């Protein structure tokens, strides 16, 4: 039996835990957080919850257009993991190889770090000002 995109993805990023055989969705625990990987319509989709706090949405949305010019990850609001939240997602062809999946993971995690810092800033948890932002 051939491996699923989730299994190939896990091997590509060197994930230390085992992924169930035939998995079409899996929650990866990375850097103290969770990244949901799922396969949908021939795409491998990575998603990461940013916040449940809907009051932060206007602040986060003010960055979204500029970030779309810079990265492939997309800010969204909807249901993820059984709750309504702001989350980040990015995808690649599910038929991708290890190189594509490794790059997907690296760029997605970089985007997650950037957005997590914006969430912390919106909450007032940090006074850090990004060195450069593109806003519409």
Secondary structure, 3 states (H helix, E strand, C coil): CCCCHHHHHHHHCCCCCCCCCCCCEEEEEECCEEEEEEEECCEEEEEEEEECCHHHHHHHHHHHHHHHHHCCCEEEEEEECCEEEEEEEEEEECCCCHHHHHHHHHHHHHHHHHHHHHHHHHCCCCCCCCCCCCCC
